[in-house]
Amino acid sequence: MECYPQGIYRPRDAQATALYHLVEDNFDELERVWDDRYEKMFQSLVNSGQRALKQPAPAEGGRGGRGGAGQSARLWSANARYLIGLGCLGLGDTAKAEPAQAVEICPDLLGARTALAALK
């Protein structure tokens, strides 16, 4: 076992977690119900992203009543493509196009970069 200085992240053994064992013990049931339960959710991500691409970015000034600047058109488009990519991944489509376009539009969009890296 490696020694890590205090305050530095220590990797954990994912296979030792209760969640891992829960999924492993019930995998057949999870696999059986996965499509029915989650297909609608992932399809709604795709649909939301597609709708967002058809709409103009919200006007500057205000986000849900919290004040501040609205999203730029560039960030709006990148987030929409990221949503489409997440939905496609959940539906079993491993196409890299949407996350790649999101990263191209907005290289600092961490979620899209992470999704793209996972597909490589």
Biopython code that builds the backbone (N, CA, C, O; Angstrom):
import numpy as np
from Bio.PDB.StructureBuilder import StructureBuilder

atoms = [
    (1, "MET", "N", (0.846, -1.195, 0.000)),
    (1, "MET", "CA", (0.000, 0.000, 0.000)),
    (1, "MET", "C", (0.880, 1.243, 0.000)),
    (1, "MET", "O", (1.869, 1.326, 0.729)),
    (2, "GLU", "N", (0.502, 2.199, -0.828)),
    (2, "GLU", "CA", (1.283, 3.424, -0.910)),
    (2, "GLU", "C", (0.935, 4.365, 0.232)),
    (2, "GLU", "O", (-0.175, 4.339, 0.763)),
    (3, "CYS", "N", (1.885, 5.180, 0.592)),
    (3, "CYS", "CA", (1.662, 6.177, 1.633)),
    (3, "CYS", "C", (1.406, 7.524, 0.960)),
    (3, "CYS", "O", (2.205, 7.956, 0.129)),
    (4, "TYR", "N", (0.332, 8.179, 1.296)),
    (4, "TYR", "CA", (0.003, 9.479, 0.726)),
    (4, "TYR", "C", (0.077, 10.524, 1.828)),
    (4, "TYR", "O", (-0.411, 10.287, 2.933)),
    (5, "PRO", "N", (0.679, 11.677, 1.550)),
    (5, "PRO", "CA", (0.679, 12.747, 2.547)),
    (5, "PRO", "C", (-0.755, 13.146, 2.889)),
    (5, "PRO", "O", (-1.650, 13.090, 2.045)),
    (6, "GLN", "N", (-0.952, 13.549, 4.145)),
    (6, "GLN", "CA", (-2.295, 13.925, 4.571)),
    (6, "GLN", "C", (-2.821, 15.072, 3.711)),
    (6, "GLN", "O", (-2.085, 15.996, 3.366)),
    (7, "GLY", "N", (-4.105, 14.994, 3.374)),
    (7, "GLY", "CA", (-4.729, 16.027, 2.564)),
    (7, "GLY", "C", (-4.688, 15.735, 1.074)),
    (7, "GLY", "O", (-5.254, 16.490, 0.284)),
    (8, "ILE", "N", (-4.029, 14.657, 0.676)),
    (8, "ILE", "CA", (-3.976, 14.293, -0.739)),
    (8, "ILE", "C", (-4.917, 13.121, -0.951)),
    (8, "ILE", "O", (-5.012, 12.221, -0.117)),
    (9, "TYR", "N", (-5.594, 13.148, -2.055)),
    (9, "TYR", "CA", (-6.566, 12.105, -2.381)),
    (9, "TYR", "C", (-5.921, 10.730, -2.351)),
    (9, "TYR", "O", (-4.829, 10.527, -2.883)),
    (10, "ARG", "N", (-6.601, 9.803, -1.730)),
    (10, "ARG", "CA", (-6.172, 8.407, -1.727)),
    (10, "ARG", "C", (-7.167, 7.595, -2.532)),
    (10, "ARG", "O", (-8.353, 7.574, -2.202)),
    (11, "PRO", "N", (-6.709, 6.922, -3.588)),
    (11, "PRO", "CA", (-7.638, 6.123, -4.385)),
    (11, "PRO", "C", (-8.286, 5.053, -3.515)),
    (11, "PRO", "O", (-7.657, 4.506, -2.609)),
    (12, "ARG", "N", (-9.553, 4.763, -3.803)),
    (12, "ARG", "CA", (-10.239, 3.739, -3.028)),
    (12, "ARG", "C", (-10.435, 2.499, -3.894)),
    (12, "ARG", "O", (-10.311, 2.545, -5.118)),
    (13, "ASP", "N", (-10.731, 1.437, -3.252)),
    (13, "ASP", "CA", (-10.992, 0.185, -3.946)),
    (13, "ASP", "C", (-12.486, 0.128, -4.231)),
    (13, "ASP", "O", (-13.278, -0.212, -3.351)),
    (14, "ALA", "N", (-12.874, 0.461, -5.462)),
    (14, "ALA", "CA", (-14.302, 0.532, -5.808)),
    (14, "ALA", "C", (-14.999, -0.799, -5.594)),
    (14, "ALA", "O", (-16.178, -0.831, -5.241)),
    (15, "GLN", "N", (-14.289, -1.894, -5.803)),
    (15, "GLN", "CA", (-14.905, -3.209, -5.651)),
    (15, "GLN", "C", (-15.183, -3.575, -4.199)),
    (15, "GLN", "O", (-15.874, -4.557, -3.924)),
    (16, "ALA", "N", (-14.654, -2.798, -3.281)),
    (16, "ALA", "CA", (-14.904, -3.062, -1.858)),
    (16, "ALA", "C", (-16.111, -2.278, -1.335)),
    (16, "ALA", "O", (-16.486, -2.434, -0.173)),
    (17, "THR", "N", (-16.720, -1.440, -2.174)),
    (17, "THR", "CA", (-17.832, -0.614, -1.710)),
    (17, "THR", "C", (-19.147, -1.384, -1.694)),
    (17, "THR", "O", (-19.339, -2.358, -2.421)),
    (18, "ALA", "N", (-20.037, -0.910, -0.839)),
    (18, "ALA", "CA", (-21.364, -1.527, -0.740)),
    (18, "ALA", "C", (-22.135, -1.368, -2.050)),
    (18, "ALA", "O", (-22.870, -2.272, -2.449)),
    (19, "LEU", "N", (-21.975, -0.226, -2.722)),
    (19, "LEU", "CA", (-22.674, 0.000, -3.983)),
    (19, "LEU", "C", (-22.234, -1.021, -5.031)),
    (19, "LEU", "O", (-23.071, -1.569, -5.748)),
    (20, "TYR", "N", (-20.961, -1.274, -5.123)),
    (20, "TYR", "CA", (-20.453, -2.248, -6.082)),
    (20, "TYR", "C", (-21.086, -3.621, -5.826)),
    (20, "TYR", "O", (-21.544, -4.287, -6.755)),
    (21, "HIS", "N", (-21.105, -4.027, -4.568)),
    (21, "HIS", "CA", (-21.668, -5.339, -4.231)),
    (21, "HIS", "C", (-23.171, -5.385, -4.485)),
    (21, "HIS", "O", (-23.698, -6.412, -4.912)),
    (22, "LEU", "N", (-23.863, -4.276, -4.224)),
    (22, "LEU", "CA", (-25.297, -4.217, -4.491)),
    (22, "LEU", "C", (-25.579, -4.423, -5.978)),
    (22, "LEU", "O", (-26.445, -5.212, -6.354)),
    (23, "VAL", "N", (-24.838, -3.705, -6.814)),
    (23, "VAL", "CA", (-25.028, -3.834, -8.263)),
    (23, "VAL", "C", (-24.622, -5.235, -8.726)),
    (23, "VAL", "O", (-25.328, -5.859, -9.518)),
    (24, "GLU", "N", (-23.496, -5.720, -8.236)),
    (24, "GLU", "CA", (-23.033, -7.042, -8.647)),
    (24, "GLU", "C", (-24.028, -8.141, -8.246)),
    (24, "GLU", "O", (-24.307, -9.049, -9.028)),
    (25, "ASP", "N", (-24.551, -8.049, -7.033)),
    (25, "ASP", "CA", (-25.494, -9.067, -6.543)),
    (25, "ASP", "C", (-26.827, -9.044, -7.277)),
    (25, "ASP", "O", (-27.514, -10.062, -7.359)),
    (26, "ASN", "N", (-27.193, -7.872, -7.815)),
    (26, "ASN", "CA", (-28.495, -7.721, -8.458)),
    (26, "ASN", "C", (-28.381, -7.373, -9.934)),
    (26, "ASN", "O", (-29.307, -6.807, -10.516)),
    (27, "PHE", "N", (-27.252, -7.709, -10.536)),
    (27, "PHE", "CA", (-26.999, -7.277, -11.903)),
    (27, "PHE", "C", (-28.023, -7.804, -12.893)),
    (27, "PHE", "O", (-28.449, -7.069, -13.784)),
    (28, "ASP", "N", (-28.428, -9.059, -12.759)),
    (28, "ASP", "CA", (-29.401, -9.619, -13.709)),
    (28, "ASP", "C", (-30.702, -8.828, -13.696)),
    (28, "ASP", "O", (-31.261, -8.531, -14.752)),
    (29, "GLU", "N", (-31.183, -8.490, -12.513)),
    (29, "GLU", "CA", (-32.413, -7.697, -12.394)),
    (29, "GLU", "C", (-32.202, -6.291, -12.945)),
    (29, "GLU", "O", (-33.059, -5.766, -13.656)),
    (30, "LEU", "N", (-31.067, -5.684, -12.620)),
    (30, "LEU", "CA", (-30.771, -4.344, -13.119)),
    (30, "LEU", "C", (-30.733, -4.332, -14.638)),
    (30, "LEU", "O", (-31.293, -3.436, -15.270)),
    (31, "GLU", "N", (-30.083, -5.309, -15.216)),
    (31, "GLU", "CA", (-29.997, -5.398, -16.677)),
    (31, "GLU", "C", (-31.377, -5.586, -17.308)),
    (31, "GLU", "O", (-31.659, -5.040, -18.375)),
    (32, "ARG", "N", (-32.227, -6.355, -16.646)),
    (32, "ARG", "CA", (-33.563, -6.624, -17.179)),
    (32, "ARG", "C", (-34.435, -5.360, -17.208)),
    (32, "ARG", "O", (-35.200, -5.165, -18.153)),
    (33, "VAL", "N", (-34.330, -4.512, -16.196)),
    (33, "VAL", "CA", (-35.215, -3.339, -16.113)),
    (33, "VAL", "C", (-34.570, -2.058, -16.630)),
    (33, "VAL", "O", (-35.250, -1.041, -16.766)),
    (34, "TRP", "N", (-33.270, -2.089, -16.920)),
    (34, "TRP", "CA", (-32.552, -0.864, -17.289)),
    (34, "TRP", "C", (-33.206, -0.128, -18.457)),
    (34, "TRP", "O", (-33.500, 1.062, -18.347)),
    (35, "ASP", "N", (-33.435, -0.818, -19.567)),
    (35, "ASP", "CA", (-33.967, -0.154, -20.757)),
    (35, "ASP", "C", (-35.323, 0.471, -20.497)),
    (35, "ASP", "O", (-35.568, 1.609, -20.899)),
    (36, "ASP", "N", (-36.212, -0.260, -19.827)),
    (36, "ASP", "CA", (-37.550, 0.271, -19.561)),
    (36, "ASP", "C", (-37.501, 1.519, -18.697)),
    (36, "ASP", "O", (-38.221, 2.485, -18.951)),
    (37, "ARG", "N", (-36.667, 1.501, -17.693)),
    (37, "ARG", "CA", (-36.643, 2.611, -16.736)),
    (37, "ARG", "C", (-35.872, 3.822, -17.216)),
    (37, "ARG", "O", (-36.247, 4.954, -16.909)),
    (38, "TYR", "N", (-34.809, 3.610, -17.959)),
    (38, "TYR", "CA", (-33.920, 4.727, -18.264)),
    (38, "TYR", "C", (-33.928, 5.198, -19.706)),
    (38, "TYR", "O", (-33.381, 6.259, -20.008)),
    (39, "GLU", "N", (-34.530, 4.438, -20.596)),
    (39, "GLU", "CA", (-34.558, 4.856, -21.998)),
    (39, "GLU", "C", (-35.248, 6.212, -22.155)),
    (39, "GLU", "O", (-34.765, 7.072, -22.892)),
    (40, "LYS", "N", (-36.373, 6.407, -21.467)),
    (40, "LYS", "CA", (-37.092, 7.686, -21.560)),
    (40, "LYS", "C", (-36.240, 8.839, -21.046)),
    (40, "LYS", "O", (-36.237, 9.923, -21.630)),
    (41, "MET", "N", (-35.514, 8.604, -19.949)),
    (41, "MET", "CA", (-34.680, 9.665, -19.382)),
    (41, "MET", "C", (-33.571, 10.060, -20.365)),
    (41, "MET", "O", (-33.349, 11.246, -20.607)),
    (42, "PHE", "N", (-32.881, 9.072, -20.925)),
    (42, "PHE", "CA", (-31.796, 9.384, -21.846)),
    (42, "PHE", "C", (-32.326, 10.005, -23.138)),
    (42, "PHE", "O", (-31.690, 10.895, -23.703)),
    (43, "GLN", "N", (-33.482, 9.543, -23.608)),
    (43, "GLN", "CA", (-34.077, 10.127, -24.810)),
    (43, "GLN", "C", (-34.473, 11.580, -24.541)),
    (43, "GLN", "O", (-34.381, 12.424, -25.433)),
    (44, "SER", "N", (-34.916, 11.873, -23.314)),
    (44, "SER", "CA", (-35.284, 13.261, -22.997)),
    (44, "SER", "C", (-34.059, 14.174, -23.004)),
    (44, "SER", "O", (-34.179, 15.356, -23.327)),
    (45, "LEU", "N", (-32.875, 13.645, -22.651)),
    (45, "LEU", "CA", (-31.650, 14.444, -22.756)),
    (45, "LEU", "C", (-31.354, 14.778, -24.213)),
    (45, "LEU", "O", (-31.012, 15.914, -24.539)),
    (46, "VAL", "N", (-31.485, 13.786, -25.084)),
    (46, "VAL", "CA", (-31.271, 14.006, -26.516)),
    (46, "VAL", "C", (-32.258, 15.050, -27.030)),
    (46, "VAL", "O", (-31.874, 15.990, -27.726)),
    (47, "ASN", "N", (-33.535, 14.876, -26.682)),
    (47, "ASN", "CA", (-34.567, 15.806, -27.155)),
    (47, "ASN", "C", (-34.333, 17.221, -26.628)),
    (47, "ASN", "O", (-34.501, 18.189, -27.370)),
    (48, "SER", "N", (-33.948, 17.353, -25.362)),
    (48, "SER", "CA", (-33.683, 18.681, -24.791)),
    (48, "SER", "C", (-32.531, 19.361, -25.510)),
    (48, "SER", "O", (-32.603, 20.549, -25.825)),
    (49, "GLY", "N", (-31.468, 18.608, -25.769)),
    (49, "GLY", "CA", (-30.330, 19.175, -26.487)),
    (49, "GLY", "C", (-30.695, 19.596, -27.899)),
    (49, "GLY", "O", (-30.267, 20.652, -28.366)),
    (50, "GLN", "N", (-31.488, 18.775, -28.584)),
    (50, "GLN", "CA", (-31.911, 19.114, -29.952)),
    (50, "GLN", "C", (-32.803, 20.358, -29.954)),
    (50, "GLN", "O", (-32.673, 21.212, -30.831)),
    (51, "ARG", "N", (-33.701, 20.462, -28.982)),
    (51, "ARG", "CA", (-34.546, 21.672, -28.884)),
    (51, "ARG", "C", (-33.688, 22.904, -28.619)),
    (51, "ARG", "O", (-33.922, 23.964, -29.198)),
    (52, "ALA", "N", (-32.694, 22.765, -27.744)),
    (52, "ALA", "CA", (-31.834, 23.904, -27.415)),
    (52, "ALA", "C", (-31.058, 24.385, -28.633)),
    (52, "ALA", "O", (-30.841, 25.586, -28.795)),
    (53, "LEU", "N", (-30.636, 23.455, -29.496)),
    (53, "LEU", "CA", (-29.904, 23.858, -30.693)),
    (53, "LEU", "C", (-30.774, 24.650, -31.663)),
    (53, "LEU", "O", (-30.266, 25.458, -32.440)),
    (54, "LYS", "N", (-32.086, 24.418, -31.618)),
    (54, "LYS", "CA", (-33.007, 25.110, -32.521)),
    (54, "LYS", "C", (-33.411, 26.482, -31.997)),
    (54, "LYS", "O", (-33.961, 27.296, -32.738)),
    (55, "GLN", "N", (-33.137, 26.739, -30.715)),
    (55, "GLN", "CA", (-33.518, 28.013, -30.106)),
    (55, "GLN", "C", (-32.287, 28.904, -29.985)),
    (55, "GLN", "O", (-31.163, 28.416, -29.866)),
    (56, "PRO", "N", (-32.509, 30.200, -30.016)),
    (56, "PRO", "CA", (-31.376, 31.095, -29.778)),
    (56, "PRO", "C", (-30.989, 31.054, -28.295)),
    (56, "PRO", "O", (-31.821, 30.771, -27.434)),
    (57, "ALA", "N", (-29.731, 31.337, -28.017)),
    (57, "ALA", "CA", (-29.278, 31.401, -26.624)),
    (57, "ALA", "C", (-30.065, 32.483, -25.901)),
    (57, "ALA", "O", (-30.426, 33.488, -26.514)),
    (58, "PRO", "N", (-30.340, 32.303, -24.611)),
    (58, "PRO", "CA", (-31.077, 33.333, -23.867)),
    (58, "PRO", "C", (-30.319, 34.658, -23.898)),
    (58, "PRO", "O", (-29.092, 34.692, -23.986)),
    (59, "ALA", "N", (-31.068, 35.724, -23.826)),
    (59, "ALA", "CA", (-30.468, 37.057, -23.836)),
    (59, "ALA", "C", (-29.573, 37.223, -22.611)),
    (59, "ALA", "O", (-29.812, 36.626, -21.561)),
    (60, "GLU", "N", (-28.550, 38.038, -22.767)),
    (60, "GLU", "CA", (-27.658, 38.321, -21.644)),
    (60, "GLU", "C", (-28.443, 38.978, -20.517)),
    (60, "GLU", "O", (-29.415, 39.696, -20.750)),
    (61, "GLY", "N", (-28.007, 38.722, -19.309)),
    (61, "GLY", "CA", (-28.613, 39.395, -18.156)),
    (61, "GLY", "C", (-29.659, 38.544, -17.471)),
    (61, "GLY", "O", (-30.834, 38.572, -17.837)),
    (62, "GLY", "N", (-29.239, 37.803, -16.497)),
    (62, "GLY", "CA", (-30.181, 37.059, -15.671)),
    (62, "GLY", "C", (-30.214, 35.591, -15.992)),
    (62, "GLY", "O", (-30.288, 35.183, -17.152)),
    (63, "ARG", "N", (-30.159, 34.802, -14.937)),
    (63, "ARG", "CA", (-30.262, 33.351, -15.071)),
    (63, "ARG", "C", (-31.232, 32.879, -14.002)),
    (63, "ARG", "O", (-30.854, 32.749, -12.838)),
    (64, "GLY", "N", (-32.445, 32.628, -14.370)),
    (64, "GLY", "CA", (-33.408, 32.101, -13.419)),
    (64, "GLY", "C", (-33.673, 33.011, -12.236)),
    (64, "GLY", "O", (-33.974, 32.537, -11.141)),
    (65, "GLY", "N", (-33.566, 34.300, -12.444)),
    (65, "GLY", "CA", (-33.852, 35.231, -11.363)),
    (65, "GLY", "C", (-32.696, 35.419, -10.398)),
    (65, "GLY", "O", (-32.838, 36.132, -9.405)),
    (66, "ARG", "N", (-31.558, 34.798, -10.664)),
    (66, "ARG", "CA", (-30.424, 34.922, -9.755)),
    (66, "ARG", "C", (-29.493, 36.060, -10.146)),
    (66, "ARG", "O", (-28.496, 36.304, -9.467)),
    (67, "GLY", "N", (-29.800, 36.741, -11.203)),
    (67, "GLY", "CA", (-28.925, 37.818, -11.652)),
    (67, "GLY", "C", (-27.721, 37.260, -12.382)),
    (67, "GLY", "O", (-27.626, 36.050, -12.586)),
    (68, "GLY", "N", (-26.817, 38.109, -12.771)),
    (68, "GLY", "CA", (-25.627, 37.650, -13.472)),
    (68, "GLY", "C", (-25.863, 37.585, -14.966)),
    (68, "GLY", "O", (-26.957, 37.868, -15.455)),
    (69, "ALA", "N", (-24.830, 37.212, -15.672)),
    (69, "ALA", "CA", (-24.903, 37.157, -17.131)),
    (69, "ALA", "C", (-25.519, 35.848, -17.591)),
    (69, "ALA", "O", (-25.359, 34.812, -16.946)),
    (70, "GLY", "N", (-26.213, 35.904, -18.693)),
    (70, "GLY", "CA", (-26.753, 34.694, -19.295)),
    (70, "GLY", "C", (-25.643, 33.927, -20.003)),
    (70, "GLY", "O", (-24.508, 34.399, -20.059)),
    (71, "GLN", "N", (-25.948, 32.771, -20.537)),
    (71, "GLN", "CA", (-24.951, 31.987, -21.259)),
    (71, "GLN", "C", (-24.675, 32.607, -22.620)),
    (71, "GLN", "O", (-25.577, 33.132, -23.273)),
    (72, "SER", "N", (-23.428, 32.539, -23.034)),
    (72, "SER", "CA", (-23.097, 32.988, -24.376)),
    (72, "SER", "C", (-23.669, 31.972, -25.371)),
    (72, "SER", "O", (-23.959, 30.832, -25.009)),
    (73, "ALA", "N", (-23.824, 32.394, -26.608)),
    (73, "ALA", "CA", (-24.329, 31.488, -27.645)),
    (73, "ALA", "C", (-23.404, 30.291, -27.805)),
    (73, "ALA", "O", (-23.864, 29.177, -28.054)),
    (74, "ARG", "N", (-22.107, 30.516, -27.664)),
    (74, "ARG", "CA", (-21.120, 29.444, -27.787)),
    (74, "ARG", "C", (-21.315, 28.402, -26.683)),
    (74, "ARG", "O", (-21.332, 27.203, -26.962)),
    (75, "LEU", "N", (-21.461, 28.847, -25.441)),
    (75, "LEU", "CA", (-21.652, 27.933, -24.318)),
    (75, "LEU", "C", (-23.012, 27.236, -24.404)),
    (75, "LEU", "O", (-23.132, 26.057, -24.071)),
    (76, "TRP", "N", (-24.034, 27.970, -24.851)),
    (76, "TRP", "CA", (-25.370, 27.393, -25.030)),
    (76, "TRP", "C", (-25.307, 26.218, -26.014)),
    (76, "TRP", "O", (-25.864, 25.152, -25.750)),
    (77, "SER", "N", (-24.634, 26.415, -27.133)),
    (77, "SER", "CA", (-24.507, 25.377, -28.149)),
    (77, "SER", "C", (-23.684, 24.198, -27.624)),
    (77, "SER", "O", (-24.040, 23.043, -27.857)),
    (78, "ALA", "N", (-22.597, 24.482, -26.924)),
    (78, "ALA", "CA", (-21.755, 23.411, -26.380)),
    (78, "ALA", "C", (-22.530, 22.574, -25.368)),
    (78, "ALA", "O", (-22.447, 21.346, -25.389)),
    (79, "ASN", "N", (-23.283, 23.225, -24.483)),
    (79, "ASN", "CA", (-24.079, 22.495, -23.490)),
    (79, "ASN", "C", (-25.159, 21.647, -24.154)),
    (79, "ASN", "O", (-25.438, 20.533, -23.711)),
    (80, "ALA", "N", (-25.761, 22.170, -25.207)),
    (80, "ALA", "CA", (-26.787, 21.410, -25.924)),
    (80, "ALA", "C", (-26.179, 20.160, -26.537)),
    (80, "ALA", "O", (-26.759, 19.078, -26.446)),
    (81, "ARG", "N", (-25.028, 20.299, -27.153)),
    (81, "ARG", "CA", (-24.364, 19.136, -27.757)),
    (81, "ARG", "C", (-23.911, 18.142, -26.697)),
    (81, "ARG", "O", (-23.932, 16.933, -26.924)),
    (82, "TYR", "N", (-23.505, 18.647, -25.548)),
    (82, "TYR", "CA", (-23.127, 17.773, -24.436)),
    (82, "TYR", "C", (-24.334, 16.965, -23.958)),
    (82, "TYR", "O", (-24.213, 15.766, -23.705)),
    (83, "LEU", "N", (-25.502, 17.612, -23.833)),
    (83, "LEU", "CA", (-26.722, 16.893, -23.442)),
    (83, "LEU", "C", (-27.056, 15.788, -24.447)),
    (83, "LEU", "O", (-27.397, 14.669, -24.062)),
    (84, "ILE", "N", (-26.957, 16.109, -25.719)),
    (84, "ILE", "CA", (-27.231, 15.107, -26.750)),
    (84, "ILE", "C", (-26.253, 13.942, -26.614)),
    (84, "ILE", "O", (-26.649, 12.780, -26.702)),
    (85, "GLY", "N", (-24.996, 14.251, -26.401)),
    (85, "GLY", "CA", (-23.987, 13.207, -26.248)),
    (85, "GLY", "C", (-24.245, 12.319, -25.042)),
    (85, "GLY", "O", (-24.111, 11.099, -25.133)),
    (86, "LEU", "N", (-24.617, 12.919, -23.902)),
    (86, "LEU", "CA", (-24.925, 12.122, -22.712)),
    (86, "LEU", "C", (-26.112, 11.202, -22.962)),
    (86, "LEU", "O", (-26.096, 10.030, -22.586)),
    (87, "GLY", "N", (-27.136, 11.746, -23.597)),
    (87, "GLY", "CA", (-28.310, 10.940, -23.898)),
    (87, "GLY", "C", (-27.980, 9.786, -24.825)),
    (87, "GLY", "O", (-28.442, 8.664, -24.617)),
    (88, "CYS", "N", (-27.180, 10.059, -25.851)),
    (88, "CYS", "CA", (-26.787, 9.003, -26.791)),
    (88, "CYS", "C", (-25.979, 7.922, -26.098)),
    (88, "CYS", "O", (-26.166, 6.735, -26.366)),
    (89, "LEU", "N", (-25.081, 8.324, -25.207)),
    (89, "LEU", "CA", (-24.296, 7.330, -24.471)),
    (89, "LEU", "C", (-25.205, 6.448, -23.627)),
    (89, "LEU", "O", (-25.027, 5.231, -23.578)),
    (90, "GLY", "N", (-26.178, 7.063, -22.962)),
    (90, "GLY", "CA", (-27.113, 6.293, -22.154)),
    (90, "GLY", "C", (-27.959, 5.343, -22.967)),
    (90, "GLY", "O", (-28.383, 4.297, -22.474)),
    (91, "LEU", "N", (-28.204, 5.703, -24.212)),
    (91, "LEU", "CA", (-28.997, 4.854, -25.109)),
    (91, "LEU", "C", (-28.138, 3.791, -25.794)),
    (91, "LEU", "O", (-28.642, 2.993, -26.585)),
    (92, "GLY", "N", (-26.858, 3.784, -25.490)),
    (92, "GLY", "CA", (-25.978, 2.763, -26.060)),
    (92, "GLY", "C", (-25.273, 3.183, -27.334)),
    (92, "GLY", "O", (-24.563, 2.380, -27.940)),
    (93, "ASP", "N", (-25.454, 4.418, -27.747)),
    (93, "ASP", "CA", (-24.788, 4.927, -28.945)),
    (93, "ASP", "C", (-23.468, 5.559, -28.503)),
    (93, "ASP", "O", (-23.474, 6.564, -27.792)),
    (94, "THR", "N", (-22.362, 4.995, -28.908)),
    (94, "THR", "CA", (-21.069, 5.509, -28.465)),
    (94, "THR", "C", (-20.441, 6.464, -29.474)),
    (94, "THR", "O", (-19.219, 6.611, -29.513)),
    (95, "ALA", "N", (-21.258, 7.104, -30.277)),
    (95, "ALA", "CA", (-20.739, 8.076, -31.249)),
    (95, "ALA", "C", (-20.050, 9.221, -30.515)),
    (95, "ALA", "O", (-20.545, 9.711, -29.500)),
    (96, "LYS", "N", (-18.916, 9.634, -31.036)),
    (96, "LYS", "CA", (-18.120, 10.683, -30.397)),
    (96, "LYS", "C", (-18.437, 12.071, -30.933)),
    (96, "LYS", "O", (-17.884, 13.060, -30.452)),
    (97, "ALA", "N", (-19.318, 12.158, -31.920)),
    (97, "ALA", "CA", (-19.520, 13.430, -32.611)),
    (97, "ALA", "C", (-19.990, 14.549, -31.686)),
    (97, "ALA", "O", (-19.396, 15.627, -31.687)),
    (98, "GLU", "N", (-21.029, 14.325, -30.907)),
    (98, "GLU", "CA", (-21.582, 15.411, -30.093)),
    (98, "GLU", "C", (-20.616, 15.880, -29.002)),
    (98, "GLU", "O", (-20.395, 17.084, -28.879)),
    (99, "PRO", "N", (-20.024, 14.966, -28.194)),
    (99, "PRO", "CA", (-19.054, 15.462, -27.212)),
    (99, "PRO", "C", (-17.855, 16.140, -27.873)),
    (99, "PRO", "O", (-17.328, 17.118, -27.341)),
    (100, "ALA", "N", (-17.421, 15.631, -29.024)),
    (100, "ALA", "CA", (-16.289, 16.245, -29.726)),
    (100, "ALA", "C", (-16.644, 17.651, -30.186)),
    (100, "ALA", "O", (-15.823, 18.562, -30.076)),
    (101, "GLN", "N", (-17.853, 17.840, -30.699)),
    (101, "GLN", "CA", (-18.288, 19.175, -31.123)),
    (101, "GLN", "C", (-18.413, 20.104, -29.923)),
    (101, "GLN", "O", (-18.067, 21.282, -30.017)),
    (102, "ALA", "N", (-18.904, 19.590, -28.794)),
    (102, "ALA", "CA", (-19.025, 20.414, -27.593)),
    (102, "ALA", "C", (-17.652, 20.901, -27.141)),
    (102, "ALA", "O", (-17.498, 22.067, -26.776)),
    (103, "VAL", "N", (-16.645, 20.009, -27.164)),
    (103, "VAL", "CA", (-15.289, 20.388, -26.763)),
    (103, "VAL", "C", (-14.682, 21.357, -27.767)),
    (103, "VAL", "O", (-13.962, 22.279, -27.384)),
    (104, "GLU", "N", (-14.969, 21.154, -29.054)),
    (104, "GLU", "CA", (-14.456, 22.065, -30.077)),
    (104, "GLU", "C", (-15.024, 23.473, -29.884)),
    (104, "GLU", "O", (-14.310, 24.465, -30.028)),
    (105, "ILE", "N", (-16.304, 23.546, -29.559)),
    (105, "ILE", "CA", (-16.956, 24.845, -29.358)),
    (105, "ILE", "C", (-16.476, 25.504, -28.073)),
    (105, "ILE", "O", (-16.219, 26.707, -28.039)),
    (106, "CYS", "N", (-16.357, 24.705, -27.017)),
    (106, "CYS", "CA", (-16.016, 25.238, -25.703)),
    (106, "CYS", "C", (-15.026, 24.285, -25.027)),
    (106, "CYS", "O", (-15.443, 23.397, -24.283)),
    (107, "PRO", "N", (-13.728, 24.453, -25.271)),
    (107, "PRO", "CA", (-12.726, 23.517, -24.753)),
    (107, "PRO", "C", (-12.707, 23.396, -23.230)),
    (107, "PRO", "O", (-12.228, 22.390, -22.705)),
    (108, "ASP", "N", (-13.213, 24.392, -22.514)),
    (108, "ASP", "CA", (-13.185, 24.325, -21.057)),
    (108, "ASP", "C", (-14.440, 23.684, -20.455)),
    (108, "ASP", "O", (-14.637, 23.755, -19.242)),
    (109, "LEU", "N", (-15.282, 23.068, -21.265)),
    (109, "LEU", "CA", (-16.479, 22.383, -20.770)),
    (109, "LEU", "C", (-16.053, 21.006, -20.253)),
    (109, "LEU", "O", (-15.928, 20.048, -21.016)),
    (110, "LEU", "N", (-15.836, 20.935, -18.949)),
    (110, "LEU", "CA", (-15.241, 19.755, -18.329)),
    (110, "LEU", "C", (-16.045, 18.480, -18.557)),
    (110, "LEU", "O", (-15.462, 17.436, -18.851)),
    (111, "GLY", "N", (-17.358, 18.539, -18.430)),
    (111, "GLY", "CA", (-18.179, 17.350, -18.613)),
    (111, "GLY", "C", (-18.026, 16.754, -19.996)),
    (111, "GLY", "O", (-17.916, 15.536, -20.143)),
    (112, "ALA", "N", (-18.019, 17.598, -21.006)),
    (112, "ALA", "CA", (-17.861, 17.124, -22.381)),
    (112, "ALA", "C", (-16.471, 16.543, -22.599)),
    (112, "ALA", "O", (-16.317, 15.525, -23.274)),
    (113, "ARG", "N", (-15.461, 17.188, -22.027)),
    (113, "ARG", "CA", (-14.099, 16.657, -22.157)),
    (113, "ARG", "C", (-13.980, 15.297, -21.495)),
    (113, "ARG", "O", (-13.331, 14.396, -22.027)),
    (114, "THR", "N", (-14.607, 15.145, -20.333)),
    (114, "THR", "CA", (-14.570, 13.865, -19.616)),
    (114, "THR", "C", (-15.280, 12.780, -20.410)),
    (114, "THR", "O", (-14.774, 11.665, -20.536)),
    (115, "ALA", "N", (-16.462, 13.108, -20.949)),
    (115, "ALA", "CA", (-17.224, 12.127, -21.752)),
    (115, "ALA", "C", (-16.428, 11.718, -22.982)),
    (115, "ALA", "O", (-16.391, 10.539, -23.332)),
    (116, "LEU", "N", (-15.801, 12.667, -23.631)),
    (116, "LEU", "CA", (-15.012, 12.369, -24.830)),
    (116, "LEU", "C", (-13.821, 11.493, -24.488)),
    (116, "LEU", "O", (-13.509, 10.557, -25.225)),
    (117, "ALA", "N", (-13.155, 11.784, -23.383)),
    (117, "ALA", "CA", (-12.004, 10.975, -22.972)),
    (117, "ALA", "C", (-12.423, 9.546, -22.663)),
    (117, "ALA", "O", (-11.679, 8.605, -22.942)),
    (118, "ALA", "N", (-13.596, 9.380, -22.095)),
    (118, "ALA", "CA", (-14.089, 8.045, -21.760)),
    (118, "ALA", "C", (-14.396, 7.224, -23.010)),
    (118, "ALA", "O", (-14.372, 5.994, -22.963)),
    (119, "LEU", "N", (-14.679, 7.884, -24.112)),
    (119, "LEU", "CA", (-15.005, 7.198, -25.353)),
    (119, "LEU", "C", (-13.763, 6.793, -26.146)),
    (119, "LEU", "O", (-13.855, 5.983, -27.069)),
    (120, "LYS", "N", (-12.623, 7.343, -25.799)),
    (120, "LYS", "CA", (-11.397, 7.047, -26.561)),
    (120, "LYS", "C", (-10.791, 5.744, -26.150)),
    (120, "LYS", "O", (-9.759, 5.345, -26.689)),
]
sb = StructureBuilder()
sb.init_structure("model")
sb.init_model(0)
sb.init_chain("A")
sb.init_seg("    ")
for serial, (resi, resn, name, xyz) in enumerate(atoms, 1):
    if name == "N":
        sb.init_residue(resn, " ", resi, " ")
    sb.init_atom(name, np.array(xyz, "f"), 0.0, 1.0, " ", f" {name:<3s}", serial, name[0])
structure = sb.get_structure()
